[in-house]
Amino acid sequence: MSDIDYNFGDYDDSPEHGDNRSEYRLTASAKVTVELESSVPEESGEGAERSLISRTSDLSARGIRLVTSEPLTTGALLPAWVSLEEVSEPFRLMVEVVWCRPADANGWLVGLQILESDDTAYLEWVEAVARAMSEG
């Protein structure tokens, strides 16, 4: 699938995990950077920042499913930047980790809920997803 192939997706989630989604999802591959630890200015001027860069396996206006190289803590509130190929600037969003489970020997599936928050691009994100759905 190409990075700009946004189609309605049917995710076959197993019954033991359930499907709590209330919106249509787009099967899409978008780049997502999740900030795991923010930089804190120290006397030396350098702080330790740690981010995780991943790809989506599907997304909606209110949620993103990622495949990651490490597990994320359920309930964590984290800043994230989502890059869609047809939009020049990444969307700065606040997300909550709602679930995390092993995907295979080398990865994890992570469900993120996008939170409406001040100082984020939440409204712009919702509009971009709506455009992608109407064009699909």
Phi, psi and chi 1 to 4 in degrees:
 res  aa     phi    psi   chi1   chi2   chi3   chi4
   1 MET       -  136.7  172.5 -174.2  -25.4      -
   2 SER   -78.5  162.0   77.2      -      -      -
   3 ASP   -64.6  -19.6  -76.0   -9.4      -      -
   4 ILE  -109.1   17.8   57.3  172.0      -      -
   5 ASP   -90.0   91.6 -178.4   19.1      -      -
   6 TYR  -101.7  102.9  -63.9  102.3      -      -
   7 ASN  -123.7  157.1  -64.9  -50.6      -      -
   8 PHE   -63.5  135.0  -73.3  105.1      -      -
   9 GLY  -118.0  143.9      -      -      -      -
  10 ASP  -110.7  108.1  -66.4  -35.7      -      -
  11 TYR   -92.8  120.8  176.6   62.6      -      -
  12 ASP   -85.7   81.1 -175.8   21.2      -      -
  13 ASP   -80.6  134.2 -152.1   -1.1      -      -
  14 SER   -66.9  150.6   59.8      -      -      -
  15 PRO   -58.5  -31.2  -18.3   25.6      -      -
  16 GLU   -69.2  -21.0   64.7  -91.3   14.1      -
  17 HIS   -98.8  -22.6  -66.6  114.9      -      -
  18 GLY    71.0  171.9      -      -      -      -
  19 ASP  -133.5  105.8 -174.3  -10.7      -      -
  20 ASN   -98.0   13.2  -63.8  -37.2      -      -
  21 ARG   -78.7  137.0  -62.3  172.4  -70.8 -172.3
  22 SER  -109.6    2.4   60.6      -      -      -
  23 GLU  -128.3  158.6  -60.2  178.9  -17.7      -
  24 TYR   -63.0  145.4  -73.5  109.2      -      -
  25 ARG  -110.4  149.7  -68.9  -82.1  174.2  143.0
  26 LEU  -102.5  130.9  -65.2  171.2      -      -
  27 THR   -81.2  116.0   55.2      -      -      -
  28 ALA  -151.7  156.0      -      -      -      -
  29 SER  -115.6  110.1 -179.2      -      -      -
  30 ALA  -126.9  150.5      -      -      -      -
  31 LYS   -81.6  131.5  177.6 -177.7  169.9 -173.9
  32 VAL  -126.8  128.0  179.6      -      -      -
  33 THR  -112.4  120.1  -57.3      -      -      -
  34 VAL  -108.7  126.6  178.8      -      -      -
  35 GLU   -84.3  111.3 -174.7  177.6  -69.8      -
  36 LEU   -86.2  -36.5  -58.8  176.8      -      -
  37 GLU  -139.1  127.4  -63.5  175.3   21.7      -
  38 SER   -85.4  156.1   61.6      -      -      -
  39 SER   -77.0  138.2   60.1      -      -      -
  40 VAL  -120.1  118.0  177.9      -      -      -
  41 PRO   -60.0  127.6  -17.2   27.1      -      -
  42 GLU  -109.1  177.5  -61.3  174.3    5.4      -
  43 GLU   -57.6  -31.7  -69.1  179.5   13.9      -
  44 SER   -77.2  -10.9   65.7      -      -      -
  45 GLY    88.9   -3.3      -      -      -      -
  46 GLU  -115.8  129.4  -64.5  179.9   20.1      -
  47 GLY  -114.5  165.0      -      -      -      -
  48 ALA   -96.4  109.5      -      -      -      -
  49 GLU  -110.1  139.0  179.8  178.4  -56.4      -
  50 ARG  -133.4  124.6 -166.9  165.6   77.9   88.3
  51 SER  -124.8  156.1  -63.9      -      -      -
  52 LEU  -118.9  123.6  176.6   67.6      -      -
  53 ILE  -103.4  130.2  -61.6  173.0      -      -
  54 SER  -144.0  179.4 -176.2      -      -      -
  55 ARG  -121.1  148.1  -57.3  -66.5  -63.9 -177.9
  56 THR   -78.6  154.6   61.0      -      -      -
  57 SER  -109.5  -23.4   55.1      -      -      -
  58 ASP  -162.7  164.1   72.6   26.5      -      -
  59 LEU  -154.4  161.3   56.7   85.5      -      -
  60 SER  -145.3 -175.1   73.6      -      -      -
  61 ALA   -66.3  -25.8      -      -      -      -
  62 ARG  -118.5    2.9  -64.4 -177.5   51.0 -153.1
  63 GLY  -157.9  156.5      -      -      -      -
  64 ILE  -139.2  138.2  -61.1  171.3      -      -
  65 ARG  -111.8  127.6 -174.8  177.0   49.9  178.8
  66 LEU  -114.3  156.9  -62.0  177.5      -      -
  67 VAL  -111.0  120.0  177.3      -      -      -
  68 THR  -121.3  165.0   63.8      -      -      -
  69 SER   -89.0   -9.8   59.1      -      -      -
  70 GLU  -146.4  155.4   64.0 -177.3   88.6      -
  71 PRO   -73.2  151.6   26.9  -33.1      -      -
  72 LEU  -113.4  150.6  -60.1 -177.9      -      -
  73 THR   -77.4  122.9  -56.5      -      -      -
  74 THR   -59.9  134.3  -58.6      -      -      -
  75 GLY    92.8  -10.9      -      -      -      -
  76 ALA   -67.1  138.1      -      -      -      -
  77 LEU  -102.7  121.1  -60.3  175.7      -      -
  78 LEU  -135.5  142.4  -57.1  167.5      -      -
  79 PRO   -73.5  144.5    9.3   -7.2      -      -
  80 ALA  -143.4  153.6      -      -      -      -
  81 TRP  -124.5  125.0  -69.6  -97.1      -      -
  82 VAL  -114.3  126.3 -178.7      -      -      -
  83 SER  -108.7  120.0  -60.6      -      -      -
  84 LEU  -101.4  141.4  -60.9  176.4      -      -
  85 GLU   -58.9  -38.7 -174.4  138.6  -37.8      -
  86 GLU   -84.2   -0.5   65.8  -83.4    1.0      -
  87 VAL  -116.0  128.8 -179.2      -      -      -
  88 SER   -69.7  -38.8   60.6      -      -      -
  89 GLU  -101.6  139.7  -68.6  -68.1  -41.7      -
  90 PRO   -68.6  152.4   16.4  -21.5      -      -
  91 PHE   -87.1  123.3  -63.9   91.3      -      -
  92 ARG   -86.6  120.2 -177.2 -178.8 -177.2  -79.0
  93 LEU  -131.4  161.5  -57.7  168.7      -      -
  94 MET  -109.5  130.2 -176.6   60.2   66.2      -
  95 VAL  -126.8  154.5  -61.4      -      -      -
  96 GLU  -117.1  133.6  178.3 -179.3    3.3      -
  97 VAL   -77.6  113.7  179.3      -      -      -
  98 VAL   -98.8  -23.1  -68.5      -      -      -
  99 TRP  -160.5  157.7   55.2  -94.9      -      -
 100 CYS  -153.2  129.8 -179.3      -      -      -
 101 ARG  -149.3  155.4   61.7 -179.7  175.0 -101.9
 102 PRO   -61.0  137.7  -18.9   29.2      -      -
 103 ALA   -99.1  -42.5      -      -      -      -
 104 ASP  -163.7 -167.4   56.3   35.3      -      -
 105 ALA   -63.2  -24.1      -      -      -      -
 106 ASN  -118.9   11.7  -62.2  -38.8      -      -
 107 GLY  -156.5  176.8      -      -      -      -
 108 TRP  -135.8  144.8  -61.6   84.1      -      -
 109 LEU   -97.0  133.4  -76.2  175.7      -      -
 110 VAL  -131.2  131.3  178.4      -      -      -
 111 GLY  -103.0  124.6      -      -      -      -
 112 LEU  -115.2  136.4  -57.6  174.9      -      -
 113 GLN  -100.7  129.9  178.0 -179.3   -3.4      -
 114 ILE   -84.4  126.3  -60.4  169.5      -      -
 115 LEU  -101.1  139.9  -56.1  173.6      -      -
 116 GLU   -74.1  124.1 -171.0  171.0   -8.1      -
 117 SER  -150.3  145.8  176.9      -      -      -
 118 ASP   -63.7  156.7  -67.5  -20.4      -      -
 119 ASP    60.6   27.0  -60.7  -35.5      -      -
 120 THR  -126.5  173.8   66.6      -      -      -
 121 ALA   -99.2   37.9      -      -      -      -
 122 TYR   -57.1  -50.9  177.4   78.9      -      -
 123 LEU   -63.1  -41.2  -67.0  176.5      -      -
 124 GLU   -64.0  -37.7  -66.6   85.0  -10.4      -
 125 TRP   -62.3  -48.8  169.1 -104.0      -      -
 126 VAL   -58.2  -43.6  170.9      -      -      -
 127 GLU   -63.8  -40.8  -69.2  171.3    2.6      -
 128 ALA   -66.3  -39.9      -      -      -      -
 129 VAL   -67.0  -41.2  171.2      -      -      -
 130 ALA   -61.1  -41.2      -      -      -      -
 131 ARG   -62.3  -44.3  -85.0 -167.2  -52.5  -85.2
 132 ALA   -63.0  -37.8      -      -      -      -
 133 MET   -70.2  -37.8  -75.0 -173.6  175.6      -
 134 SER   -72.8  -26.3   68.6      -      -      -
 135 GLU   -84.1  -20.1  -66.7  169.1    1.1      -
 136 GLY   -78.7      -      -      -      -      -
